């Protein structure tokens, strides 16, 4: 009987933070459009050590999922996931004070990626971006000595540049053995297309560490540096 009572008490103590966690989740969802951008829907899950810690703005874990998030005027991502640990918030001002660690992942469909590239590079004739397996495929009609040539298609990958703020297209010369394309043409494509993705003006200070084409989507992953979060929060 004694052990049964202890077990019930332990379970009740574990769950006592839940009401505070649910309130924190609601508050976070209301703030996310301002911090990350408008979205079709945001979902959050918060874990705290105790009800008191949660009410003081001390959150052990915060898990955020955003669907159809408009990160910039040019780019909407299908799904954005953020996992943060040891989050400190000011409950009175409902502002973020600091984060111990934060990671993110984002899935971008082919269509918005292609649309963004064409809007950013309107002078590139017949430009089209496609995701084919693990490759990014670029079709364009380049100019040579000021004259347009025939359309070409080049496979390549996206390399992280700009301290994790942008992605550059890098042609894969190993896939040009069947129909070789002259070096000046490849240089033309890369120089005028890059950066394909530029998130330097993004509100939240993310740092891309990896970019991969997977099954018709571009998958980005990386971190949100704690020191940058602190500076960013102070400006909000």
C-alpha positions in Angstrom: 0.0 0.0 0.0 2.8 2.3 0.9 4.6 1.8 -2.4 1.3 2.3 -4.3 0.8 5.7 -2.6 4.3 6.7 -3.5 3.8 5.7 -7.1 0.6 7.8 -7.3 2.3 10.7 -5.7 5.2 10.5 -8.1 2.9 10.4 -11.1 1.0 13.4 -9.9 4.2 15.4 -9.4 5.3 14.6 -12.9 2.1 15.8 -14.4 1.7 19.0 -12.3 3.7 21.1 -14.8 1.3 20.2 -17.6 -1.2 23.0 -17.1 1.6 25.5 -17.2 3.1 23.8 -20.3 -0.2 24.1 -22.2 -0.4 27.8 -21.4 3.2 28.2 -22.6 2.4 26.3 -25.8 -0.5 28.7 -26.5 1.6 31.8 -25.9 4.4 30.5 -28.2 1.9 29.7 -31.0 0.7 33.3 -30.8 4.2 34.7 -31.1 5.5 32.5 -33.9 4.0 34.4 -36.8 6.0 37.5 -35.7 9.2 35.6 -35.1 9.2 33.1 -38.0 6.5 34.4 -40.4 2.9 33.6 -41.2 2.0 29.9 -41.6 -0.9 27.6 -42.4 -0.5 26.2 -38.9 1.9 26.1 -36.0 2.1 23.4 -33.3 4.3 23.4 -30.2 5.2 21.0 -27.4 6.7 22.3 -24.2 8.4 20.4 -21.4 9.3 22.0 -18.0 10.9 20.6 -14.9 8.1 21.9 -12.7 5.0 24.1 -12.8 7.0 26.8 -11.0 9.8 26.7 -13.5 7.4 27.0 -16.4 5.6 29.9 -14.8 9.0 31.6 -14.4 9.7 31.2 -18.0 12.2 28.3 -17.7 11.4 25.7 -20.3 13.5 22.5 -20.6 12.5 21.6 -24.1 10.5 23.4 -26.8 9.4 21.5 -30.0 7.9 23.6 -32.8 6.4 22.4 -36.1 5.2 24.9 -38.7 3.3 24.0 -41.9 3.5 26.2 -45.0 5.7 28.8 -43.3 6.4 31.9 -45.3 10.0 32.5 -44.3 10.5 35.4 -46.8 8.4 37.1 -49.4 10.0 34.8 -51.9 10.1 31.5 -50.1 7.5 29.3 -48.3 8.7 26.1 -46.8 6.4 23.0 -46.6 7.5 22.2 -43.0 9.8 23.9 -40.5 10.8 22.1 -37.3 12.7 23.7 -34.5 13.9 22.0 -31.3 15.2 24.1 -28.5 16.6 23.3 -25.1 16.9 25.3 -21.9 14.8 28.2 -23.1 14.5 31.3 -20.9 11.6 33.7 -21.5 10.3 36.8 -19.8 6.7 35.9 -19.0 5.7 39.6 -18.4 6.8 40.9 -21.7 6.3 37.5 -23.5 9.8 37.8 -25.0 12.6 35.4 -25.5 15.7 35.9 -23.3 18.0 33.1 -24.3 18.3 29.5 -25.5 20.9 26.9 -24.5 20.7 25.0 -27.8 18.5 25.1 -30.9 18.4 23.1 -34.1 16.1 23.3 -37.1 15.1 21.5 -40.3 13.1 22.7 -43.2 11.6 20.9 -46.2 11.1 23.0 -49.4 9.1 21.7 -52.3 10.4 21.9 -55.9 7.8 24.4 -57.0 8.5 27.3 -54.5 12.3 26.7 -55.0 11.9 27.1 -58.8 9.6 30.1 -58.4 12.0 31.8 -56.1 15.0 31.3 -58.5 13.1 32.7 -61.5 11.9 35.7 -59.5 15.4 36.4 -58.3 17.0 35.9 -61.7 14.5 37.3 -64.3 17.3 37.9 -66.9 18.3 34.2 -67.1 16.4 33.0 -70.1 14.2 29.8 -69.8 15.4 29.2 -66.3 14.0 26.2 -64.5 15.0 24.4 -61.3 14.1 20.8 -60.6 14.9 18.2 -57.9 16.0 14.9 -59.4 17.0 12.3 -56.8 20.0 13.7 -54.9 20.6 16.4 -57.5 19.4 19.9 -58.3 18.8 20.2 -62.0 19.1 23.6 -63.7 17.9 24.3 -67.2 18.8 27.6 -68.7 19.5 29.3 -72.1 22.9 31.0 -71.4 24.4 33.8 -73.3 27.9 33.6 -74.9 29.5 36.9 -76.0 26.2 38.6 -75.6 24.2 36.2 -77.7 21.7 33.5 -76.4 22.6 29.9 -77.1 20.5 26.8 -77.0 19.0 25.6 -73.7 21.2 23.4 -71.6 20.5 21.2 -68.5 23.1 20.8 -65.7 22.9 18.6 -62.6 24.6 19.7 -59.4 24.3 20.3 -55.7 23.7 23.2 -53.4 26.7 24.2 -51.3 26.4 26.2 -48.1 27.9 29.7 -48.3 27.8 33.0 -46.5 28.3 31.7 -43.0 25.3 29.4 -43.4 23.0 32.1 -44.7 22.9 31.1 -48.4 23.2 28.2 -50.9 25.2 28.2 -54.2 24.6 25.9 -57.1 27.7 23.8 -57.9 27.6 22.0 -61.3 28.6 18.3 -61.0 31.2 18.0 -63.8 31.3 14.2 -63.4 27.7 14.0 -64.9 28.7 15.8 -68.1 30.5 12.9 -69.8 27.8 12.1 -72.3 27.2 15.7 -73.6 30.2 17.8 -72.5 29.4 21.5 -71.7 32.2 24.0 -72.2 33.7 25.5 -69.0 32.6 29.1 -69.8 29.0 27.9 -70.1 29.1 26.3 -66.6 30.7 29.4 -65.2 28.0 31.5 -66.8 25.3 29.4 -65.1 26.8 29.4 -61.7 27.9 33.1 -61.6 24.5 34.4 -62.6 22.4 32.0 -60.7 24.1 32.2 -57.3 23.1 32.4 -54.6 20.1 30.2 -55.4 18.8 30.6 -51.8 19.6 33.7 -49.7 18.4 33.8 -46.1 20.6 36.6 -44.9 17.7 38.9 -44.4 15.6 36.3 -42.5 14.2 37.4 -39.1 15.3 34.4 -37.1 19.1 34.0 -37.2 19.4 30.4 -38.6 22.7 28.9 -39.8 22.4 26.3 -42.5 24.8 23.4 -42.1 23.5 20.9 -44.6 21.4 21.0 -47.8 20.2 17.8 -49.6 17.8 17.0 -52.4 15.6 14.2 -51.2 12.6 12.7 -53.1 11.6 15.9 -54.9 12.2 18.2 -51.9 15.2 20.2 -50.7 15.9 19.4 -47.0 17.9 22.0 -45.0 19.2 21.4 -41.5 21.3 23.5 -39.1 21.4 25.4 -35.9 20.3 28.7 -34.4 23.4 29.9 -32.5 22.6 30.9 -28.8 24.7 34.1 -29.0 22.8 35.2 -32.1 19.5 34.4 -30.5 20.4 36.7 -27.6 21.3 39.6 -29.9 18.3 39.0 -32.0 15.9 38.8 -29.0 17.3 42.1 -27.7 16.3 43.8 -31.0 12.8 42.4 -31.0 
